[in-house]
C-alpha cells in the first residue's frame, strides 16, 4: 500500500485541486487588492489630512508590522490547528478591519486598523501557499503555487482601477469599503476548501486524509488497490510542530537562513517602490491621476511575469528562475530610477513589475518546499514574518533618502538602493540556495 504522500505525488491536476487553487486564489486576490489600494490611499490621504512624509511612511509601514506578527503566529497556529482554520479566520480579520478603515475618523485610528488588517493578511498568505503546495503533486507543485500567487496581480490591477476611477471622485474611504466586502465573501467561499491531506496524515487523521486522496484518485481515473493500510503504526501521530529554535538547528539552518534573506530582501525592495510609486511620480512632476494611470499600466505587466515564472520553474528549476528574476528586478530598478521620459517610466516600470512579481511567485513556491510537514507552516510563517520587517522599514527609509537628496536626485538614489538589495538576494539564492524541482516534499526537507 502507498502512503498519502506517494499517492498525492502520482496524481494529475484533479478537479478538487483546481477548486482548492481557485477558492484560495480568490481570497489571495482580495488580499492583494487591499495592499494595492494603500499606495493610492497614501497619495490621496496625504493631501486630505495634510500628513507629513514621516506620517505617510508610518501609514505604509504599520500594516507590514501587523503582517510580521500575523505571519509568525499563524505559521505555528497552522501547524497546530490546521491550514484551513487559519486561512478562514485570518481572512475574516483582514476583511473586517479593512472595511472599518474606511470609517477612520483620525490618523491614529487608521493606524490601528491598518495594523489589524496587516495581521490578518500576513497570517493568511503563508498558510494558503502551504495548503496549495501540500495538495499538489511533485510535477506541478511549483507551478500551482505560482498560479496562486498570480491572483495577486489581479488584485493589484483591481486596486489600480479603484485608485484611478474612484479615489479621485469619491475619496480614499471608498477604496477600503470596496475591498472589504469581497474579502468577506471570499472567506465564505473558502469554507468549502478541505484541509491538507498531508497535514491530516501527520496528525493521525488518516481516514480523513485517505478519503480526500481517494476522491482525487477517482477524479484522476486511478483505479485498483490504492487505499491506505491502516495499521497501528500508521495511525501513530507524528510530530507536527517544531519550535522556533529548532528552525536554527543543523537540520534546518541552511533553509532558514536562505529563506530569511530572500523574504527580507524581496519585501524591502518590493514595498520600497510599490507603496511609494504614485507619490514618487507626483514628486517627479506627474499629476496624481496620471500617476495612478501609470501604476495601472505597469500592474498589467505582473501577469506575464507570473506566467513566465510558472512555466520556467518546472523546466529549469527554482534556483535559476529565482536568481534570474531577482537579477532582472535589480536591472529594472536601476533603469526605472534613471528614467527621464514618460515612455521610459512606463517601459522600465513595467519591467520592474514583470520581474519582481515573477520573483514573488517563485518565492511562494520555493518557501514551503524546503521544510518537512512538521516544520512547513512554522518555517514559512517565520520567514514571512522576518520579511515583513523589511516591508516595515522600507517605507521609512525611502522618504529619508528621497528628502535628503531632493525630489529629482532622491528619486534616483532610492532606486539605486533597491537595485543593491535585489542584486544581493540574487547572489545568495544562486550560491547558497538548494534546488527543489522534481523532488517530493519529504525528500527535499533535509539540508
C-alpha positions in Angstrom: 0.0 0.0 0.0 1.2 3.5 -0.8 1.2 6.3 1.8 -0.6 9.6 1.4 2.4 11.4 0.1 3.1 8.8 -2.5 -0.5 8.8 -3.6 -0.6 12.6 -4.0 2.6 12.7 -6.0 1.3 10.4 -8.7 -1.9 12.4 -9.2 -2.7 14.7 -12.1 -4.3 18.1 -11.7 -7.7 17.0 -10.4 -11.0 19.0 -10.1 -10.6 19.1 -6.4 -7.1 20.6 -6.7 -8.4 23.2 -9.2 -11.2 24.0 -6.7 -8.7 24.5 -3.9 -6.5 26.6 -6.1 -9.4 28.8 -7.3 -11.1 29.4 -3.9 -7.7 30.1 -2.2 -6.7 32.3 -5.1 -9.9 34.4 -4.9 -9.1 35.3 -1.3 -5.5 36.0 -2.3 -6.7 38.4 -4.9 -8.7 40.5 -2.4 -5.7 40.5 -0.1 -3.7 42.0 -2.9 -6.4 44.5 -3.6 -6.2 45.9 -0.1 -2.4 46.1 -0.3 -2.5 47.7 -3.7 -5.0 50.4 -2.6 -2.7 51.5 0.2 -0.4 53.2 -2.3 -3.4 55.1 -3.7 -4.6 56.0 -0.2 -1.2 57.3 0.8 -1.1 59.7 -2.1 -4.7 60.8 -1.5 -4.9 60.9 2.3 -1.7 62.8 2.4 -3.5 65.7 0.8 -6.8 65.2 2.6 -5.3 65.2 6.1 -2.2 67.2 5.3 0.1 64.4 6.6 3.9 64.8 6.7 6.2 62.4 4.8 7.1 60.7 8.0 3.4 60.1 8.8 2.8 58.7 5.3 5.8 56.4 5.9 4.3 55.1 9.1 1.0 54.6 7.4 2.7 52.5 4.7 4.7 50.5 7.3 2.2 49.8 10.1 0.4 47.2 8.1 3.7 45.4 7.5 4.3 45.3 11.2 0.9 43.6 11.6 1.8 41.2 8.8 5.0 40.2 10.5 3.2 39.3 13.7 0.4 37.6 11.8 2.8 35.5 9.8 4.8 34.4 12.8 1.8 33.4 14.9 -0.3 31.9 12.0 2.5 29.6 10.9 2.6 28.0 14.4 -1.2 28.0 14.5 -1.4 26.3 11.1 0.9 23.5 12.3 -1.2 23.1 15.5 -4.8 23.6 14.3 -4.6 23.1 10.6 -4.1 25.2 7.4 -7.8 25.6 6.7 -8.8 27.0 10.1 -6.0 29.7 10.0 -6.9 30.7 6.4 -10.5 31.2 7.3 -10.0 33.3 10.5 -7.2 35.5 9.2 -9.2 36.4 6.1 -12.2 37.4 8.3 -9.9 39.5 10.5 -8.5 41.2 7.4 -11.8 41.9 5.8 -13.5 43.4 8.8 -10.5 45.6 9.7 -10.2 46.8 6.1 -13.8 47.8 6.0 -13.6 49.6 9.3 -10.5 51.5 7.9 -12.9 53.4 5.7 -14.6 54.8 8.8 -11.4 56.0 10.5 -12.0 59.5 12.0 -8.4 60.4 12.5 -4.8 59.3 11.7 -4.3 57.3 14.9 -7.5 55.2 14.4 -6.5 54.5 10.9 -3.0 53.3 12.0 -4.6 50.8 14.5 -7.0 49.4 11.9 -4.2 49.1 9.3 -2.1 47.1 11.8 -5.0 44.7 12.4 -5.6 44.5 8.6 -2.0 43.6 8.2 -2.2 41.0 11.0 -4.9 39.1 9.1 -3.2 39.5 5.7 0.2 38.4 7.0 -1.3 35.3 8.7 -3.3 34.2 5.7 -0.7 34.2 3.0 1.8 31.6 4.3 -1.0 29.2 5.3 -2.6 29.5 1.9 0.6 28.8 0.0 1.4 25.9 2.3 -2.1 24.4 1.7 -1.8 24.6 -2.1 1.7 23.2 -2.0 0.6 20.2 0.1 -2.3 19.4 -2.2 -0.1 19.4 -5.3 1.8 16.5 -6.8 5.5 17.0 -7.3 5.4 17.6 -11.1 3.1 20.6 -10.8 3.7 21.9 -7.2 5.8 24.9 -8.1 3.6 25.9 -11.0 0.4 25.7 -8.9 1.8 27.9 -6.1 2.9 30.5 -8.7 -0.6 30.4 -10.2 -2.0 31.0 -6.7 0.4 34.0 -6.4 -0.7 35.2 -9.8 -4.1 36.1 -8.3 -2.1 38.9 -6.6 -1.7 40.6 -9.9 -5.4 40.7 -10.5 -5.9 42.2 -7.0 -3.4 44.9 -7.8 -5.0 45.6 -11.1 -8.3 45.9 -9.4 -6.8 48.2 -6.8 -5.2 50.4 -9.5 -8.6 50.7 -11.2 -10.2 51.7 -7.9 -7.5 54.2 -7.3 -7.7 55.6 -10.9 -11.5 55.6 -11.2 -13.0 56.0 -7.6 -10.5 57.7 -5.3 -10.3 61.0 -7.3 -14.1 61.2 -7.4 -15.3 59.6 -4.1 -12.2 59.8 -1.9 -9.9 57.3 -0.2 -12.5 55.9 2.1 -14.3 54.3 -0.8 -11.2 52.2 -1.6 -11.4 50.4 1.8 -15.1 49.8 1.5 -14.8 48.4 -2.0 -12.2 45.9 -0.8 -13.8 44.7 2.4 -17.0 43.1 1.2 -15.4 40.9 -1.5 -12.8 39.8 1.1 -15.5 38.6 3.5 -17.3 36.9 0.6 -14.0 35.1 -0.2 -13.9 33.9 3.4 -17.3 32.3 3.0 -16.2 30.6 -0.3 -13.1 29.2 1.5 -15.3 27.3 3.9 -15.6 24.8 1.0 -11.8 24.3 0.9 -10.8 21.0 2.6 -7.9 20.5 5.0 -4.5 19.4 3.7 -4.3 15.6 3.4 -0.6 15.7 4.3 -1.4 17.6 7.5 -4.3 15.2 8.3 -2.0 12.2 7.9 0.7 13.9 10.1 -1.8 14.4 13.0 -3.2 10.9 12.8 -6.4 11.6 11.0 -5.6 9.1 8.3 -9.2 8.2 7.5 -9.9 11.8 6.6 -6.7 12.0 4.5 -7.5 8.8 2.8 -11.0 9.9 1.9 -9.7 13.1 0.3 -6.9 11.4 -1.7 -9.3 8.6 -2.7 -11.6 11.3 -4.2 -8.8 12.9 -6.1 -7.7 9.4 -7.4 -11.2 8.7 -8.6 -11.2 12.1 -10.4 -7.8 11.3 -11.9 -9.1 7.9 -13.1 -6.7 6.0 -10.9 -8.3 2.6 -10.1 -7.2 -0.5 -8.3 -5.9 -1.1 -4.9 -4.9 2.4 -3.8 -6.2 2.7 -0.2 -4.2 3.2 2.9 -3.0 0.4 5.1 -4.5 1.3 8.4 -2.0 -0.3 10.8 -1.4 1.0 14.3 2.0 2.2 13.3 0.5 4.4 10.5 -2.1 5.7 12.9 0.5 6.9 15.3 0.6 10.7 15.5 3.8 12.1 14.2 5.4 15.3 15.5 3.7 18.1 13.6 5.3 21.1 15.2 8.8 22.3 15.7 10.0 25.2 17.9 11.5 28.5 16.7 14.9 27.4 17.9 14.7 24.1 16.0 14.4 26.1 12.8 18.0 27.1 13.5 19.3 23.6 14.2 21.7 21.9 11.9 18.9 20.1 10.1 17.1 23.3 9.1 19.6 26.2 9.3 20.6 26.4 5.6 16.9 26.6 4.6 16.1 29.1 7.3 19.0 31.5 6.5 18.3 31.4 2.7 14.6 32.0 3.2 15.0 34.8 5.7 17.4 36.6 3.3 15.0 36.1 0.4 12.0 37.2 2.3 13.6 40.3 3.8 15.1 41.3 0.5 12.0 41.0 -1.6 9.8 42.7 0.9 12.2 45.6 1.5 12.8 46.0 -2.3 9.2 45.5 -3.4 7.4 47.6 -0.8 10.2 50.2 -1.1 9.0 51.0 -4.6 5.4 49.8 -4.9 3.9 51.8 -2.0 5.7 55.0 -3.0 5.3 54.8 -6.8 2.3 57.2 -7.1 3.8 59.6 -4.6 7.3 59.5 -6.2 5.8 60.1 -9.7 3.8 63.1 -8.3 7.1 64.4 -7.0 8.6 63.9 -10.4 6.0 66.2 -11.9 3.1 64.0 -12.9 -0.4 64.7 -11.7 -2.0 62.4 -9.1 -4.5 60.9 -11.6 -1.7 60.4 -14.2 0.4 58.6 -11.6 -2.5 56.2 -10.9 -2.8 55.7 -14.6 0.9 54.8 -14.9 0.6 52.4 -12.0 -2.3 50.7 -13.6 -0.4 50.2 -16.8 2.6 48.9 -15.0 0.5 46.5 -12.9 -0.6 44.7 -16.1 3.0 43.6 -16.6 2.7 41.5 -13.5 0.6 38.8 -15.3 3.2 37.8 -17.9 5.8 37.9 -15.1 3.9 35.3 -13.1 3.0 33.1 -16.1 6.6 33.1 -17.5 7.9 32.2 -14.0 5.3 29.4 -13.7 6.3 27.9 -17.0 10.1 28.1 -16.3 10.0 27.0 -12.7 9.1 23.4 -13.6 11.6 23.3 -16.5 14.8 24.9 -15.5 14.4 24.8 -11.7 13.6 27.0 -8.7 17.2 28.4 -8.2 17.8 29.5 -11.7 14.4 31.2 -12.0 14.6 32.9 -8.6 18.1 34.2 -9.1 17.4 35.3 -12.7 14.2 37.1 -11.8 15.9 38.9 -8.8 18.7 39.9 -11.1 16.1 41.2 -13.7 14.4 43.1 -10.9 17.7 44.7 -9.9 18.4 45.9 -13.5 14.8 47.1 -14.0 15.0 49.1 -10.7 18.2 50.8 -11.8 16.7 51.7 -15.2 13.4 52.9 -13.6 15.4 55.1 -11.2 17.1 56.8 -14.2 14.0 57.1 -16.4 13.9 60.5 -18.0 10.7 60.5 -20.0 7.2 59.2 -19.9 7.9 56.3 -22.2 10.9 55.3 -20.1 8.9 55.4 -16.9 6.2 53.2 -18.4 8.7 50.7 -20.0 11.1 50.4 -17.2 8.3 50.4 -14.6 6.6 47.6 -16.5 9.9 45.6 -16.5 10.2 46.2 -12.7 6.7 44.8 -12.1 7.3 41.9 -14.5 10.4 40.6 -12.8 9.5 41.5 -9.2 6.2 39.7 -9.3 7.7 36.7 -11.2 10.2 36.6 -8.3 7.4 36.8 -5.7 5.7 33.8 -7.3 8.9 31.8 -7.1 9.4 32.7 -3.5 6.0 31.5 -2.5 6.5 28.2 -4.5 10.0 27.7 -3.0 9.3 28.5 0.6 7.1 25.6 1.7 9.2 23.1 -0.3 12.4 23.3 1.9 10.7 22.2 5.2 9.0 18.9 6.1 5.4 18.8 7.1 6.3 19.2 10.8 8.0 22.5 10.2 6.4 23.7 6.9 3.9 26.2 8.1 6.0 27.4 11.1 9.1 27.8 9.0 7.2 29.5 6.2 5.5 31.8 8.7 8.7 32.9 10.5 10.4 33.6 7.1 7.4 35.7 6.0 7.4 37.4 9.4 11.0 38.4 9.2 10.4 39.5 5.6 7.6 41.8 6.7 10.2 43.6 8.9 11.8 44.6 5.6 8.5 45.8 4.3 8.0 47.7 7.5 11.4 49.5 7.3 11.4 50.3 3.6 8.6 52.9 3.6 10.6 54.8 6.4 14.0 54.6 4.6 12.7 55.6 1.2 11.4 59.1 2.2 14.6 59.7 4.2 16.8 59.2 1.1 14.3 60.9 -1.1 14.2 64.1 1.1 17.9 64.1 1.7 18.9 64.2 -1.9 15.9 66.3 -3.1 13.0 65.3 -5.4 14.9 64.7 -8.6 18.2 63.1 -7.3 16.4 61.5 -4.4 14.1 59.6 -6.8 17.3 58.1 -8.5 19.1 57.2 -5.2 16.0 55.4 -3.9 16.1 53.0 -6.8 19.9 52.6 -6.6 19.4 51.4 -3.0 16.7 49.0 -4.2 18.9 47.7 -7.0 21.5 46.7 -4.5 19.0 44.9 -2.3 17.6 42.8 -5.2 21.2 42.0 -6.5 22.3 40.7 -3.1 19.3 38.4 -2.9 20.0 37.1 -6.4 23.6 36.2 -5.4 22.5 34.5 -2.2 20.0 32.3 -4.0 22.5 31.3 -6.7 25.3 30.5 -4.2 23.5 29.0 -1.1 20.0 28.0 -2.2 19.2 24.4 -2.9 17.2 23.0 -5.9 13.8 21.5 -5.1 12.4 20.9 -8.6 11.1 17.3 -9.3 11.6 16.2 -5.7 8.9 15.2 -3.2 8.3 17.5 -0.2 9.7 14.9 2.2 12.8 14.2 0.0 13.9 17.8 0.0 13.2 18.7 3.6 16.7 18.0 4.9 19.9 20.0 4.3 
